[in-house]
Amino acid sequence: MCDPVGHCLLYQFHMASSNGISLLGDSEDAGMDHPLARDPCRSLIFIFPASSEEYGRMHLGWLWQGRYRSFQAGMNEQGLAYSLTAVPEVQMKRHPERPFLHGRDSFYDRILRQAADVEQAIKVTQ
């Protein structure tokens, strides 16, 4: 739900049961110009199996402009999870050495494939 200024209610949950199953849910609330507002059935689950060097992971999102993976939430096999939300616009310090990329080389995917916990995720970002 968004108010007239565009501030949205973020609803999500992360739950682990006693039998080792972890669930991640994410609600995408955005204005009517958002791709999922126009067509909610375009939301996707991206699944990447583990390899000998990377954790298995999944992301929730859609294809931006019909071809670029746009991740909005995700979790890896270790239970490390994230979810994005919108905030009012603020001036940020630019980091040209850290470009924003969609898909395989995205910041979010790099963290989930390389980090098992928050401490490791922080190290990946440095």
C-alpha positions as CSV (number, residue, x, y, z in Angstrom):
1,M,0.0,0.0,0.0
2,C,1.3,3.4,-0.9
3,D,0.2,6.8,0.4
4,P,-0.2,9.8,-1.9
5,V,3.5,10.8,-1.5
6,G,4.6,7.3,-2.6
7,H,5.7,5.8,0.7
8,C,4.9,2.1,0.6
9,L,4.2,-0.5,3.2
10,L,6.8,-3.3,3.0
11,Y,5.4,-6.7,3.9
12,Q,7.8,-9.6,4.0
13,F,8.5,-12.6,6.1
14,H,11.4,-15.0,6.6
15,M,10.6,-18.1,8.5
16,A,12.6,-21.3,9.3
17,S,10.7,-24.4,10.5
18,S,12.1,-27.1,12.7
19,N,12.4,-29.5,9.8
20,G,15.0,-27.2,8.1
21,I,12.7,-25.6,5.5
22,S,13.2,-21.8,5.0
23,L,10.7,-19.6,3.3
24,L,11.1,-16.1,2.0
25,G,8.1,-14.0,1.0
26,D,8.1,-10.5,-0.5
27,S,5.4,-8.1,-1.4
28,E,6.2,-5.6,-4.2
29,D,4.2,-2.4,-3.5
30,A,4.9,0.4,-6.0
31,G,3.2,3.1,-8.1
32,M,1.2,2.4,-11.2
33,D,4.3,3.0,-13.4
34,H,6.0,0.0,-11.9
35,P,6.2,-3.1,-14.2
36,L,4.5,-5.4,-11.7
37,A,1.7,-2.9,-11.1
38,R,0.8,-3.1,-14.8
39,D,1.2,-6.9,-14.9
40,P,1.7,-8.7,-11.6
41,C,2.0,-12.0,-13.4
42,R,5.4,-10.9,-14.8
43,S,7.0,-11.5,-11.4
44,L,9.6,-14.3,-11.5
45,I,11.6,-16.6,-9.2
46,F,15.3,-16.9,-10.4
47,I,17.0,-20.1,-9.1
48,F,20.7,-20.6,-9.2
49,P,22.0,-24.0,-8.1
50,A,25.1,-24.3,-5.9
51,S,28.5,-25.1,-7.3
52,S,31.7,-26.1,-5.7
53,E,32.6,-22.3,-5.4
54,E,29.2,-20.7,-4.8
55,Y,26.1,-21.0,-2.6
56,G,22.8,-22.0,-4.2
57,R,20.4,-19.1,-4.2
58,M,17.1,-17.7,-5.4
59,H,15.9,-14.2,-6.1
60,L,12.4,-12.7,-6.6
61,G,12.0,-10.1,-9.2
62,W,11.2,-9.5,-12.9
63,L,12.8,-8.8,-16.2
64,W,13.5,-5.1,-16.5
65,Q,12.9,-3.9,-20.1
66,G,12.0,-7.5,-20.9
67,R,15.6,-8.8,-20.6
68,Y,17.6,-7.6,-17.6
69,R,17.1,-9.5,-14.3
70,S,15.9,-7.1,-11.7
71,F,16.2,-8.7,-8.2
72,Q,14.0,-7.4,-5.4
73,A,14.5,-10.0,-2.7
74,G,16.5,-13.2,-2.3
75,M,17.9,-15.9,-0.1
76,N,20.8,-18.4,-0.3
77,E,21.0,-22.0,0.9
78,Q,22.6,-20.7,4.2
79,G,19.6,-18.6,5.0
80,L,21.1,-15.2,4.2
81,A,18.3,-13.1,2.8
82,Y,17.7,-9.6,1.7
83,S,14.7,-7.5,0.5
84,L,14.7,-4.0,-1.1
85,T,12.4,-1.2,-0.3
86,A,12.0,2.4,-1.6
87,V,12.9,5.4,0.5
88,P,12.5,9.1,-0.3
89,E,15.2,10.4,-2.6
90,V,18.5,11.5,-0.9
91,Q,21.8,12.6,-2.2
92,M,24.3,9.7,-2.1
93,K,28.0,9.5,-2.4
94,R,28.9,8.1,-5.8
95,H,31.1,5.0,-6.1
96,P,32.1,4.7,-9.8
97,E,34.3,1.7,-8.8
98,R,31.1,-0.1,-7.7
99,P,28.7,0.1,-10.7
100,F,25.1,-1.0,-10.3
101,L,24.5,-4.1,-12.5
102,H,21.5,-6.3,-13.1
103,G,21.6,-10.1,-13.2
104,R,24.6,-12.3,-12.7
105,D,27.0,-9.6,-11.7
106,S,24.5,-7.7,-9.5
107,F,25.6,-6.6,-6.0
108,Y,22.8,-8.7,-4.4
109,D,23.6,-11.9,-6.3
110,R,27.4,-11.5,-5.5
111,I,26.6,-11.4,-1.8
112,L,24.3,-14.4,-1.9
113,R,26.6,-16.5,-3.9
114,Q,29.7,-15.7,-1.7
115,A,28.4,-15.1,1.8
116,A,26.9,-17.4,4.4
117,D,26.0,-14.7,7.0
118,V,25.9,-11.0,7.6
119,E,29.5,-10.7,8.7
120,Q,30.7,-12.4,5.4
121,A,28.3,-10.2,3.4
122,I,29.9,-7.1,4.9
123,K,33.3,-8.4,3.9
124,V,32.1,-9.0,0.3
125,T,31.0,-5.3,0.1
126,Q,34.4,-3.9,1.2
